[in-house]
Amino acid sequence: MRYVSTRGRAPDLSFEEAMLTGLARDGGLYVPAEIPVMAKADIAALAGRSYEEVAFRVMRPFIGEAFSDAEFEDIIARAYAGFGHAARAPLVQLAPNHFLLELFHGPTLAFKDFAMQLIGQLFEASLKRSGKRVTIVGATSGDTGSAAMEAFRGLDMVDVFILFPDGRVSDVQRRQMTTVAEANAHALALRGDFDDCQARLKDMFNDHAFRDAVRLAGVNSINWARVLAQVVYYFTAAVSLGAPQRSVSFTVPTGNFGDIFAGYIARAMGLPIEKLVIATNQNDILHRAIARGAYETKGVTPTISPSMDIQVSSNFERVLFDVYDRDGGAVAQLMEELKGQGGFGISQGALERLRGLFASGRCSEEQTLAMIARARAEMGELLCPHSAVGVHVAQAHLGVTPMVTLATAHPAKFPDAVEQASGIRPALPARMADLFDREERVTRVENDLSELQALVRRERVA
Ligand SMILES: *Cc1c(COP(=O)(O)O)cnc(C)c1O
């Protein structure tokens, strides 16, 4: 399996190379040269199998020669062993034809664990073979950083440094990063906001001498291996509800478009997905793009669903590549317009195809709070604000086809908003009940590139 860049001017790579590279050298994102289709009988044969078995069968064709079957089985087993639920991604029923896919039973209580835990094991296996260590640096507004710290803690071949804006992540999110005890994991509280964290991260990648010296690697949401890991739960959920004989629809709370793009891949592989609904909070660039045909940035408003507070959706480029007939030059031009003018118009043909692929909806702050309260009262479910955005939008798309809304985080990760809406302060699961008693280890850093680089060089294990 080869991977090509969405901008058409970077070399084709293998799975392993694309995973270790992240962003392509022409600024594009890697996508498979073609999507492997699963026969109906092979999809039917997933019924009743464990999450790990489904993961192996769904992801195997994308991996190529990178790992033997036994190695890949072992990688998957390690990745999901730390989850707090035997089903990994259990389904619960909300209403007659509406289901919630609980993606928050991983070690940091958000769906990002599905991808990050797998990528940690993939990196370790790949780097052990080459004998080369890497340094992972990431910037986070909360969920990604804690998932990365958990995934890479204690691995032999990796150091992980996570930059977060000092004082601007929730207590649970901060403690999930600062209470990791392993010597290879470093939580850095930067004096600044999330944009400062991202800017310094970008600076580090752009300093090629530094980048080579510490063998910098990235695991942000554009990494293809992360998207791939998320394809699996679309299969487990749909098969539980009767696929491939019966179609299923999904609604996905969306920020960077990684999670819903995984659903798009699942459908391209042959999973009968009827509707794929983009759910945004009031930062609704994606909803506006589908509704009006113009992709236009307009600044970010902070919301109670902060993991979806985005200005641009980086993974949207991947679907643009397809609806523009895989014309890398056309995509590169759109991205230039985005950079220069803050937006671009989508061509009529591409827009029609997008509307055939996705529905969309938006949920305001008031609607999010009301949905949390109503889900508690009428469905017996305590939703995190992101999941509430999804359930609210899904309700406009219910029909004869079963609807599955993705619950992207545990309510206890966002206790203030949940308590404000429902009057109930959600408790952490028992396995994490001591989070507030664990010792914190954090380095405060200035918003200064050379100070940061010196720290990374000094603190690396090797
Ligand atoms: C990251 C995140 C999202 C958005 O996911 P994307 O893949 O960026 O669309 C939604 N909810 C939660 C809780 C998240 O952490």
The ligand as an SDF file (V2000), in Angstrom:
LIG
                    3D

 15 15  0  0  0  0  0  0  0  0999 V2000
  -10.5300   16.0500   19.3900 C   0  0  0  0  0  0  0  0  0  0  0  0
  -11.9310   16.0090   19.9000 C   0  0  0  0  0  0  0  0  0  0  0  0
  -13.0350   16.2260   19.0450 C   0  0  0  0  0  0  0  0  0  0  0  0
  -12.8700   16.5940   17.5670 C   0  0  0  0  0  0  0  0  0  0  0  0
  -12.3310   15.5320   16.8300 O   0  0  0  0  0  0  0  0  0  0  0  0
  -11.7320   15.7870   15.3550 P   0  0  0  0  0  0  0  0  0  0  0  0
  -11.1370   14.5090   14.9410 O   0  0  0  0  0  0  0  0  0  0  0  0
  -10.7090   16.8780   15.5320 O   0  0  0  0  0  0  0  0  0  0  0  0
  -12.8590   16.2230   14.4960 O   0  0  0  0  0  0  0  0  0  0  0  0
  -14.3030   16.1040   19.5650 C   0  0  0  0  0  0  0  0  0  0  0  0
  -14.5040   15.8040   20.8720 N   0  0  0  0  0  0  0  0  0  0  0  0
  -13.4770   15.6020   21.7260 C   0  0  0  0  0  0  0  0  0  0  0  0
  -13.7700   15.2980   23.1560 C   0  0  0  0  0  0  0  0  0  0  0  0
  -12.1570   15.6810   21.2740 C   0  0  0  0  0  0  0  0  0  0  0  0
  -11.1450   15.4810   22.1360 O   0  0  0  0  0  0  0  0  0  0  0  0
  1  2  1  0
  2  3  1  0
  2 14  2  0
  3  4  1  0
  3 10  2  0
  4  5  1  0
  5  6  1  0
  6  7  2  0
  6  8  1  0
  6  9  1  0
 10 11  1  0
 11 12  2  0
 12 13  1  0
 12 14  1  0
 14 15  1  0
M  END
$$$$
